[in-house]
Each structure stands twice: as C-alpha cells, then as structure tokens.
Amino acid sequence: MPEEMVTALKDRDFTGKIIRPFVTHEGSGLANIPKEIKEVCKGATVLDGLEVKGSTVNSARNRVEDWI
C-alpha cells in the first residue's frame, strides 16, 4: 500500500466501519493490501477486495459491478 495512504489512514477511528479494498495493478494483484489495511485501520472490518489489472480496466465493468 502506498505510504501516502498509510499516512492518511493511520490516525483515524475505523471502529464499526467496513472497508473493501479496490486496486488496479500490472501484476501484483492485491498483494498485502488487505493485511496492511487491517493493521492500519484499527477497528475496521476488512472484506474481500477486488483487483483489476490496469491493462484490462476498460473491460472490467462487469467484474466491478458484480463485486459492488
């Protein structure tokens, strides 16, 4: 997860909040992002995320809508 995101999220109260990670990538998938979010966003429930390869974004609409 980009360090900028960690900085922006680390001091917030996520008690009772639900987070569903969404990322675009070119080969790394979700990597460790769900685990990192759980560590940074204390109190949040982290559900399954969605990863979309950047080169397939234009054809990912159905995947995104199904995930939502």
N, C-alpha and C positions, 0 to 999 in steps of 0.2 A: 504494500500500500504506500502511495507517495507520502513522504514525510510531511508535506503540507496538510494532507488530510488528517494525519495523526495529530498535528498541532491544533487544527481546527476543532477536532472532536474530543480531545483528551480531558478537558476540564468541564464538560457538560454532564448534566444529570440525565441518564437514559433509563432511569427506573420506570418500568412498565411500558417502555417503547419497543416496537418491533422494527427490525432492520432486515431488509432483503437486499443483499449486495448485487450490484449490476456492474459488469465491466466489459470493456472491449479490449482486445489484445491481438497480438500477432503470433501467438504460440504458447503463452504462459497460462492460459485459462484463468481460473480463479486463484491459482497458486495458494498462498497462505492467507489471503484476504479475509475469509470468514473467521479464521483463528485470531488474526490481528484485530479485527473489529470486536470480537468478544473480549479481548484483553484491554482495548482502549475504551470501549463504550460500556462501562460498568453498569450493570442492571438491565441491559437490553437483552431481548430475546432475538437471536440471530437465526433467521430461517434460511432455507436453501437459496442460493444465489443463482444468477444467470450470467453466463459468459458468452460473448459473441465475438467471433474472430472478425477483426476490423475489415478484412477484405470481403466479408460476407454480409456486412451490415445492411446493404441495400436489399438483400433478400431475407432478412431476419424478422420481418414484421410479424409473421405468424407465430414464431417462437416467442417473441416478446409479448404478444397479446395473450398467448396461452399461459405464459408464466405469470402475467399480471392477474 
